[in-house]
């Protein structure tokens, strides 16, 4: 009995120390994810070919300043936007998507405040001039649990019995010299749009997969488009792809974690 009573304060102290450790750890990760860097995964094909389903990337939180949208659950702890910085054309950004600002989206910045943007037959026109668009080799990605072709007409069988999705790919180059690849799959209604002037404090964003992206070409309606996005909705700038999987791995078969990894995509910067 005496020994038990003597050990009680020590046990209580260890429990308190452990709880303090958990609190400090939670605070550390809150600060890390809110103000420094945060991981994101890609659930859709709207940013192909740069990002594909199964990619995991890191996003810098300091690049464009901070607002409530920088915080988990949009906690209203930051009034307005502090340390604000404007993105550059061509940046790949994560943001809270209008109209509800409840979900994280990722798109590429095409237009900034004062820019006039329109589409003509699949070509972006920026401030009255066409953005350079050059046809290059097709983008090919193996069919997998994480990848299904946009249409069966894009599926190409290989000699080993597997198949790839083969898409028309183009290199787009903005006036500031930023160059990247885009996909142009079909003649779609939004290949041609009316000219739009980007308001102050906003951005015109587009997915690199031009015929499979609900972006600023579409009005801000839940599940149908995002409209012109306020810069206050910015979460951060994409930095680097840190992992990618084709979705074929099983938690119960550890060796499949290696075979499912797309090793050639890991380490790609933006």
C-alpha positions in Angstrom: 0.0 0.0 0.0 2.8 2.4 1.0 4.7 1.8 -2.2 1.6 2.4 -4.4 0.9 5.7 -2.7 4.5 6.8 -3.1 4.4 6.0 -6.9 1.2 7.9 -7.6 2.6 11.4 -7.9 5.2 10.1 -10.4 2.6 8.4 -12.5 0.5 11.6 -12.5 3.5 13.6 -13.5 4.3 11.3 -16.5 0.7 11.6 -17.7 0.8 15.4 -17.4 4.1 15.5 -19.3 2.6 13.3 -22.1 -0.5 15.5 -22.4 1.7 18.6 -22.6 3.8 16.9 -25.4 0.6 16.1 -27.4 -0.6 19.7 -27.0 2.8 21.1 -28.2 2.9 18.6 -31.1 -0.6 19.7 -32.1 0.4 23.4 -32.0 3.5 22.7 -34.0 1.6 21.0 -36.8 -1.1 23.7 -36.7 1.6 26.3 -37.3 3.5 24.2 -39.9 0.3 23.5 -42.0 -1.1 27.0 -41.6 1.9 29.2 -42.2 4.8 27.2 -43.7 4.1 24.2 -45.8 1.2 21.7 -46.3 0.7 18.5 -48.2 -2.1 18.0 -50.8 -3.1 15.2 -53.0 -4.7 15.2 -56.5 -8.1 13.7 -56.9 -9.0 14.7 -60.4 -7.6 15.0 -63.9 -8.1 18.7 -64.5 -4.4 19.5 -64.2 -3.1 16.8 -66.6 -0.4 16.5 -67.8 1.5 18.3 -65.0 -0.6 16.6 -62.2 -2.4 13.3 -62.3 -4.7 11.4 -60.0 -2.5 9.9 -57.2 0.1 12.7 -57.1 1.0 14.1 -53.7 2.6 17.5 -53.5 3.8 20.1 -51.1 2.4 23.7 -51.1 4.1 26.7 -49.7 1.8 28.7 -47.4 3.9 31.9 -47.3 4.0 32.7 -51.0 0.9 34.9 -51.2 0.3 35.9 -47.6 -2.3 34.6 -45.2 -6.0 34.8 -44.6 -8.7 32.7 -42.9 -8.4 30.3 -45.9 -4.8 29.6 -44.9 -6.0 28.0 -41.7 -7.6 24.5 -41.2 -11.4 24.7 -41.5 -11.2 28.3 -42.6 -10.9 29.4 -39.0 -11.7 33.2 -38.8 -8.6 34.1 -36.9 -7.0 36.4 -39.5 -8.8 39.6 -40.5 -8.6 40.1 -44.3 -5.3 39.1 -45.8 -1.9 39.9 -44.3 1.6 39.9 -45.9 -0.2 39.7 -49.2 1.7 38.9 -52.3 0.3 38.6 -55.9 0.9 35.4 -57.8 2.6 35.5 -61.2 1.0 34.3 -64.5 1.8 30.6 -64.8 1.9 29.8 -61.1 0.1 26.6 -60.0 -1.9 27.6 -57.0 -4.1 25.9 -54.4 -7.2 28.0 -53.3 -10.6 27.7 -51.7 -13.0 27.3 -54.6 -16.0 29.7 -55.0 -18.8 30.0 -54.4 -18.7 28.2 -51.0 -14.9 28.3 -50.3 -15.2 24.9 -48.7 -13.0 22.8 -50.9 -9.4 23.1 -52.0 -8.8 23.3 -55.8 -5.6 23.5 -57.8 -5.3 25.5 -61.1 -2.9 27.6 -63.0 -2.9 31.4 -62.9 -3.5 32.8 -66.4 -4.9 36.3 -65.8 -4.2 38.9 -63.2 -6.0 42.1 -62.3 -6.6 44.3 -65.4 -5.9 41.5 -67.8 -8.4 40.8 -70.6 -8.8 37.0 -71.2 -10.7 35.1 -73.8 -10.6 31.8 -75.7 -10.7 31.5 -79.4 -10.9 28.0 -80.9 -8.9 26.5 -78.0 -6.3 29.2 -77.9 -5.9 31.6 -74.9 -5.9 35.3 -75.9 -4.3 37.5 -73.3 -4.7 41.3 -73.6 -5.6 41.0 -77.3 -2.7 38.7 -78.3 -2.8 34.9 -78.6 -0.7 32.9 -76.1 1.9 30.9 -78.0 0.7 27.2 -78.4 3.0 24.6 -80.0 2.0 21.0 -80.7 4.4 18.5 -79.2 4.5 14.7 -78.6 1.3 13.1 -77.2 1.1 12.7 -73.4 0.9 9.0 -72.6 -0.1 7.6 -69.2 -0.8 4.0 -68.4 -4.3 2.9 -67.6 -4.5 2.0 -63.9 -6.9 2.2 -61.0 -6.1 5.9 -60.7 -6.3 6.6 -64.5 -9.1 6.0 -66.9 -9.0 7.5 -70.4 -11.2 10.5 -71.1 -12.8 8.5 -73.9 -12.1 5.0 -75.3 -10.9 6.6 -78.5 -7.8 7.8 -76.6 -6.9 4.3 -75.3 -4.0 2.7 -77.1 -3.2 -1.0 -76.5 0.5 -1.9 -76.1 2.2 -5.1 -77.3 2.5 -6.4 -73.7 -1.3 -6.4 -73.3 -1.4 -3.2 -71.2 -2.9 0.1 -72.4 -2.1 3.8 -72.2 -4.2 6.9 -72.6 -2.7 9.0 -75.4 -3.7 12.7 -75.4 -2.8 15.6 -77.8 -0.3 17.7 -75.9 0.8 21.3 -76.5 3.4 23.6 -75.0 1.9 27.0 -74.0 4.2 30.0 -73.3 2.9 33.1 -71.5 4.3 36.6 -72.3 6.4 36.5 -69.1 8.2 33.4 -70.5 6.5 30.8 -68.3 6.1 27.6 -70.3 4.1 24.5 -69.5 2.2 21.7 -71.2 -1.6 21.6 -71.7 -4.0 19.0 -73.2 -6.5 19.9 -75.9 -8.6 16.8 -76.4 -11.8 17.8 -78.3 -13.7 20.7 -79.8 -15.6 21.8 -76.7 -18.1 24.7 -76.1 -15.6 26.5 -73.8 -12.9 26.5 -76.5 -14.4 29.9 -77.4 -15.5 32.5 -74.8 -16.3 36.1 -74.6 -13.5 38.5 -73.4 -13.4 39.0 -69.6 -11.5 41.7 -67.7 -10.1 40.4 -64.5 -11.2 42.7 -61.6 -8.8 44.1 -59.0 -7.9 41.5 -56.3 -8.9 38.6 -58.5 -7.4 35.9 -60.7 -8.4 34.0 -63.9 -7.5 30.4 -63.3 -7.5 27.4 -65.8 -6.7 23.7 -65.6 -4.0 22.4 -67.9 -6.4 19.7 -69.1 -8.5 22.3 -71.0 -11.4 20.1 -71.9 -11.7 18.5 -68.5 -11.5 21.4 -66.1 -14.3 23.4 -64.5 -12.3 26.6 -64.1 -12.7 30.4 -64.5 -14.3 30.0 -67.9 -17.4 28.8 -66.0 -19.5 30.8 -63.6 -19.0 30.2 -59.9 -21.7 27.6 -59.3 -21.1 24.7 -56.9 -19.8 21.7 -58.9 -20.0 23.6 -62.2 -17.3 26.2 -62.2 -15.3 28.7 -60.1 -15.7 32.0 -61.9 -13.1 34.7 -61.3 -11.4 33.8 -58.1 -10.6 36.4 -55.3 -6.9 36.4 -54.3 -8.0 36.3 -50.7 -9.0 32.7 -51.4 -5.4 31.7 -52.1 -4.0 28.9 -49.9 -0.5 28.6 -51.3 1.8 27.8 -54.3 2.6 24.3 -55.5 6.3 23.5 -54.9 7.2 19.9 -55.7 5.6 16.5 -56.2 6.8 14.3 -53.3 5.0 11.0 -54.2 2.7 9.5 -56.8 0.9 6.2 -57.0 -1.2 4.5 -59.8 -3.6 3.3 -57.2 -2.8 -0.4 -57.5 -1.2 -0.9 -54.1 -2.9 -2.8 -51.3 -2.3 -2.0 -47.6 -2.0 -5.7 -46.9 0.6 -6.3 -49.6 3.6 -4.1 -48.7 5.6 -4.9 -51.8 2.8 -3.4 -53.9 3.6 0.0 -52.4 6.8 0.0 -54.4 5.4 -1.4 -57.7 2.5 1.1 -57.5 4.7 4.2 -57.2 5.3 6.4 -60.2 9.0 7.0 -59.4 9.6 9.2 -62.4 7.1 11.8 -61.2 8.6 12.2 -57.7 10.7 15.4 -57.2 9.2 17.3 -60.1 9.0 21.0 -59.3 6.7 23.7 -60.6 
